[in-house]
Amino acid sequence: MSARGWGWRHAGRREWAVSDLDLVIEPGERVLLLGASGAGKSTLLAALAGVLGGEDEGEERGTLLVDGVDPTQQRGRVGLVLQDPDSQQILARVGDDVAFGLENLGVPLHEIWPRVRASLDAVGLDVPLTRQTAELSGGQKQRLALAGVLAMRPGLLLLDEPTANLDPAGVAEVRASVGSAVRASGATLVVVEHRVAVWRDLVTRVVVIGADGRLLADGNPDRVLAARGDELAAAGVWLPGRPVLPSLAVRPARERLLSATGLGVGRPGAQPVAEGIEFALGAGEAVVVSGPNGVGKSTTALTLGGLLAPRKGAVTAAPQLAAGAASAPIRWSSRELLTRIGSVFQNPEHQLLASTVRAELAVGPRALRLSAAEVDARVDELLARLRLDGLADANPFTLSGGQKRRLSVATALATRPRVLLLDEPTFGQDALTWAELVLLLGELADAGNAIVAVSHDEELAGALGAREWRLEPRRQQEALR
């Protein structure tokens, strides 16, 4: 692929997402694409895949070619795994979803199902082919999206944060399956990931895009990281072995705010995914919930947050949290939840409501009927601290994945709830935005609020001073009882 003075600007924006990019990637190269959150990495991948959009969605300049032709003409040659796996699911069953691309490429029927099973095995998605895709966890959906692309055996494989929501075992499995696929096929690989260590020994080249959308560094991974480490760290690149924030002692719990007893959780109409949960949360405390993909972490968080009814047992708010409302959060109205329990979903787009970033941040404070001055003060502070001030008038759906995540966290912070439940709050963040998010959450805990974060981020608990709570698969839960 080659880019010559290439740039892209979203419709209605003054700034270019990528600007004056000159870059050549030779066949068979394995490239790690780094850069600040919002620097245009996902935009470049979408352009290479030929799915960036037409003139109604933005403005393009310069040239971008794949094998010497426009990327939109490379049907079947380029495979893209998107940052949001939900947007890549097409059919209702796992096997059919993976087979969809093969059918569109005209792969003979006798080859399709062996390739479907082999790609699912490669990414470690051990579920029946008939499993409903809607029943998969976020991490399982990521594996499914990758399996669908690997099954097509593309010549150019583009991965946009493919391990963001995976447990540590899943990260290793996916990285190994990608390595095997590109070595066997000779495919060119371009992977976007903030954590350098995951891909460092697989890639042959590092390309860094600066916050202004221009090329900042390019070359052999070891040489680039060694020679320009300080400059890259200042630009938000995660450098192996260089901690971003120091580890804190575990925060002590004060008076109890929320508890669960004999709790069973599950989506309506589906089998419970976890049972026998006992949990207590105190004011000023931070908890990081970990465990394998599919174990029920997100479902547990939604149940603790009063958004899903318990399948068994109970979730109980202490009187100081309920503050006159019912003791069971599931019975609270949306207004009662606002200052009591705030929830941040795994997929940021599931809770975007307004047409601009500024208006999105103002939704909660206005629902609390705060004064216009107080609403503006809270919104302005969050815009500045989370580096969204330059995007205040942008449509939230045009933001990068990392920017959407910061916005979704900020919308919950704007109402300052006593308990804040966050599902993968740090995915898609560069080192600088990650640190600011963690510091903001720490300040909330310092003020006596409680934080619960579902996360595979191995550095989050230490930097936040959180105790870790690990959920085990249901079969292990049953064995322990």
N, C-alpha and C positions, 0 to 999 in steps of 0.2 A: 504494500500500500504506500501511497505517497500523498503528502499534503504540501501545497505551495501557496503561501500567503492565505491559508484558509481561515475563515472565521464564521461564527454564527451568532446571531442576536435574536432573542425571542421577540415576538410581536409586542409592540408597546413599550419595549425597554430601551433605555439610553445606552446601557453597557453591553458590550459583546461578551457572550459566555466563553467563547474562545476567540482569540484575536491573532491574526498574522502568523499562524502556525506553519512552520517549515519542518517537515519530518518525513523520513523514508524508513520503512520497516521491510526488511528483506524476507523472502519466503523461508519458513522454518525458524525464524527468530522467536524467542520467548521473552516477552516484554512485560515488565511490571510498570504500570502507569500510576504515578503518585501525584499528589498535589493537595492543596487546601480544599476543605469542603466548599463546594460551589465554584471551583476553578474551571469547570467545564469538562471533566473527565467522562462523565456519563453522556454528555452531549456528543463528544467525539466518537464514543462507541456506537451510539445510535446512528450517527452519520455514516460510519463505516458499514453498518448493517443495512443502510438504505431505508431506515424507518424514522428519520428525523422529522419529516413533515414538509409540507409545501410552503408556498409563498404566504398563505394565510396564517401560518404558524410562526414564521420568522423570516429573517433575511440572511442570505448566505453570500460570502464573497470568497475569491480565490478558487482553487481547484482541490478536489479530494477524489482519489482514484483507488480502486482495488483491482489488481491485475490489469492496470491500464485503462479501465473503463469505469463509468459511473457506478457507484455501489448499488443503486436501485436496479441495475441490470444483472446483478450477481445472485439470482435466485438459487438457493440451495448451496451456494459456495461459502456463505458466511453464516455462522451460528452465533446467536447472541443470547446470553442469560442476563435478564434484566435485574435491576436492583430490587424491584418489587415482584416477588414470585406470583402473587395473585393476578397480576396483569398478564401473565404468560400462560395461565391455565385456560384451556379451551373446552375440553370435554369433561363429563361428570365422573368418569372412572379412570383410575390410575393407568391401566394398560392402554386404554383407548387414547388417553392424552399423550402418552409417549409415542404411540403409533401414528398419531395425526400427521406429524411432519413427514414421516416416511411414506405415508399414503400420498401426500401432496407431491412428493418427489418421484412418484411412480415406481417405488421399490417393489419388486415382485412379492406377492403375498407370502410365499414360502420362506422369504428372508425376514419379513417384518417381525414376527413374534420372537424368533431367536434373538434378534437385535434389541427388541424391547426388554426382554428378560436380562440380557447381558448388560445393558446400560443401567438398569435398576440395580443389579448386583454390584456394578462398578461403583455406584455412589452410595451403596449401603442402605437403600430404601427397601426394607424387608417387610412389605405389606402385600396382601393379595392383589392381583391385577384388577379385581372387581371392587376394590375399596373406593368409596366415594372421595373425590379430591377435596370436597368441602369439609371432610372429617379430619384432614391432615393438619398437623401443627405447622407453624410458620417455618420451622427448620425442615420439616419433611417436604413442604412445598418447594423449598429451595432445592432440595435434592431431586425432586420430581422435574423441576425446570431444567436442571443440569442434565438429567438423564435424557430428556427429550431432545436436547441439542446434541449430546454425544452420540445418540443413536443415528443421527443424520450424517455423522462423520464429515463435518465441514472442513474446508481447507484453511479457513480463518476462524479461529475460535475466540470470541469476545466474552469476557466474564466481568460482570459489574458487581463487585463485592459478593462473590459466591459463598463466602463462609460467614457472613455477618451475623446470622441468627443460629449458627450451629453450635452444638456442644463440642468440647475439645476433641472427643473421639471422632465426631463428624467432620471437624476441620481436617484432621489427619487423613480421614478416609477420602474426602472430596479432593484434597490436594493430591493424594496418591493416584486417584482415578484420573484426574486431569493429566498428571505426569505420564501415566501409562498411555492415555489416549493420544497425546501429542507425539510421544516417542514412537508409537506404533504407526501413526498415520503420517508423520512429518508435518503436521499442520502448524501453521503460524498461530502463536498465542499472544493475546493482549489481555492482561488481567488488571482490573482496578481494585486496589485493596489499600486500606490505610496502614495495616500492620505489615511492615516489611518482612518480619521474621518468618511469616507463614510461607512465603513464596521465594525467599532469597536463594535457596539452593536449587531451585528449579529454573528460574529465569536466567537469561543470558545478558539482559540489558535492563537498565532502569531509565525511564523517561519521567521527568518531573515538570508539571505545568504549574506556573506561579499563580498567585491570587488574581493577577491581571489577565489570565488566560493565555499568556505567552510562555514559550519554552524557557524553563529555568535551568534544567540540567539534563544531561543525556550521556550514557556510557555504561561501561562495565559496572555491575552492582558494587563490588568491593571497592573499586577505585572511586566511584562517585560518593559513596557513603563515607569513605575515609577522608577524602580530600575536601568535601563540602558539608561535613556533618553539622557544623554550627549553623551554617546558612540554611540548610534544610530543616533543622530543628526550629529555627526562627520562623520558617514558612509553614510549620505545622506538621511536618513529616515525622511519623513514629520511627525512631531509630532503635534498633535492637540493643538491649542492655542499658538504655538511658531512660530512667524513670521520669515521668512527667510531673507527678506529685509524690510527696513522701507518704508512707503508710502511717495511719493513725491508730491509736488504741481504740478498741471497740467501745462505742458510745454506751454509757449506762442507761438502762430504761428507768423512767420515772413512773408516775401513776399509769395504770393500765388504761388503754383507750379502746382496744378491740381484741376480741378473742374468738376462737373457733373450737368447738368440741364435737368429737365424733363426726367430723365433716366429710361428706361425700360430694364430689363435684362432677359435673358432666353437662354437655350441651343438651338442650331440649330434644327429646326423641332419640338420643344416642345413649349407649351404655356409659355408666360412670367411668371416668378415667382415673380417679383416685378416691380412696376411702380411708376412714379412720384418722383423719388429719386433726392434730391438736396444735393450736397456735395461739400465742399471746403477743401483743404488741403494746409497748409503752411509749409515752410521750418522750420526745427527744431521741428516740431510738432509730437506728437504720438497720434494715435487714435486706440481704441479697439472697434471692431464691434461685437455686441452681438445680441441675438435674438433666438427664438425657432428653433429647427432642421427643415430643409426644407423650411425656409423662404426666402432663396436666398442669404445668406451671401457669400458663396464661389463663386457663379455665379457673384455676384456684384464685388468681388475682381478681378476675371478674366477679367471682362469688364473694370474696372478702369485700369487694368494693360496692356490693349491693346492686350489681348489674345482672347477675344470674342467681336464680333461686337455688339454695342448697338441695342436693338430691337426698342427702341424709344429714342428721345432726343440725347444728345451728351456728350462725355467726351472730355475735352479740356485741353491741356498742355499749361501753360504760356510760354512766349518766353524764359525765363531763364531756363526752363526745356527742352523745345523743342530744343533749341540751334541750330537752323537752320533746324531742321527736320519739318515735317508737324505738324500742331497743334493737330491733332487727333492721339492718340497713336496707334489705330488699324491700321494705315497706316505705322507704323514704321517697319523697317527690324529688324531681330534678333540682328544684330550688333548695331543698333541705340538704341534698348531697353537696352543693356547691362549696360551702365553707367547711363541711365535715369530712368528706372523702372525695378526693379528686383522682381520676383514672386517666392514664395515658396508654392508649392501645398499641399493640405491636405494629400495626399498619397506620402511619400517620394520616393517610388520606381518609380513613374511616371516621375521622372526627373534624374534618375541615368544613366550615360552614359559610365563611364570608368571602367576598370578592377581592379583598386586599389583605396583606399581612397585618397592617395596623388595625383594620376592622376585626380581624380574627382574634387578635389579642384583647380587644375591647369587649368581646361578647360576654365573657364571664363577669367582669367588673360591672358592666351595665346591667346585667341580670340581677346583680346585688343592689342595684339602685344607688351606686356610689355617685358622688358629685363628678361633674365633668372634669374638674381639676384633678381629682384623685385618679380617675380613669386615665387621663393623659399622663400623669406622673408614673403610674405603674407600667403603662404601655411603653413609654419612652425609656424607662430604665431597662426593661427586658429587651427591647430592640437593640440598645447599645451593648449590653453585657453579652448577648448571644450573637453579636455580629450580624444582625438582621436589619440594622438601621438603613442601610443602602437599598433595602428591598421592601421598605414600608408600604410602597404603593403597588407592589407586584401582586399578581394573582398567586395565591398559595400553591395552586396546582402546577405552576411553572417552575417552582423551586427544585433544587437538587434533592436527592433523598436525604442527605445529611441536614440540609436546611429545613426540610419538612419536619424532620425529627426534632430539631431544636424548637421549631415553632409549636409543635404539639406539646412539648414539655412546658414551654413558656405559657401556653394558654391555661394549663393547669396551675402553674405558679402564680398566675395573675390573680387568682381568687384566694390564694394563701390558705389552702385547706389544712385542717388539723392532721389528717392522714393523707398521704400521697402515694398512690400505687402506680408504678411505671413498668411497662413491658418493653424490655430492651431499649432503655433510654439513651444509650451511648452509641448505637450503631450508626455508621456513616460519618463519624466525626474524625477530624484531624486532631492532632495532639493538643492544639490550642483551644479549639472549641470543646473538646472532651474535658479539658481542665476547667474551663469556665462553667460547664454544666455541673461537674462534680462540686465545685466550690459553691454554686448556687444551692444545690441540694444540701450541702453541709450547713450553709447558713440557715436554711429552713429547719434543719434538725437542731441547730444551736438555739433557735428561738422556741424550742419545745414541741415542734411538730414531729410527726413520725413518718418515716420513709420506708417503703417496701419496693424493691426493684427486682423484677425478674430479669436475669441477665446471665449470659455466658462470658461476659467480660471479666477476665481473671484478675485484672488490676482494680476493678471498681470497688470491691469490698474493702481492701486495704486503704485506698485513698479516701473513702467515705467514712471509715471507722465503723463499718457495718459488721454485724454478726452474720454468719452464713447459715442458711437453712436449705438443706438438700432434699428434694423430693425424689423418691425412688420409683421405678416401674411398679405397677400394681401387683405383679406376681411376686416381687420382692417384699412389698408391703405385707402381702398375705403370709409370706414365709416368716416375717419378723413377728407377727402377732401370735 
